Structures are given as structure tokens and as C-alpha cells.
């Protein structure tokens, strides 16, 4: 059991390292390293009396990385393209 856990951790480390190298270097050649996803923003502001006001806060472009894992503070594009709504509560 311990050996399987070590193999799984090593596999994840090698996958993350390979993903990072593929992002730094354009592997395969001609591949875009970064992309842009359009995010729709909404706000939800609490009002007196326990009510909440909802509204449209516009759109924004979010930069993402074409990778399996998040890198450099950027989400992967496969994840960011599924999360196209952002709620602002402040």
C-alpha cells in the first residue's frame, strides 16, 4: 500500500513537471500557451430587512493557461471555460 502511494505521488509530480515544461516551452510547436475566457459578472448585495439585490456587473476577460494544472496563478482553460459566471458579494 505504501509503495502504491509513493508511485502515485511520483506520477503526479512528473505530470506536473511535464505540464509546466510544456507551458514554458511551446511543446508541441505552434501551440498557444495562454488563452482568454469571457466571464460574466453578477453582483448580490444584501439589503436591509434580509433582502438581496441582484444585478449585472458586466463582462471581463480572464487569462487562462492551456494546461492540465493551474500555473503562475492562472487557472487551466478547461476549468475556466466551465466557470463563466463570477458573483461579487461586496
Secondary structure by P-SEA (a helix, b strand, c coil): caaaaaaaaaaaaaaaaaaaaaaaccccccccccbbbbbbbbbbbbccccbbbbbbcbbbbbbbbcccccccccccaaaaaaacbbbbcc
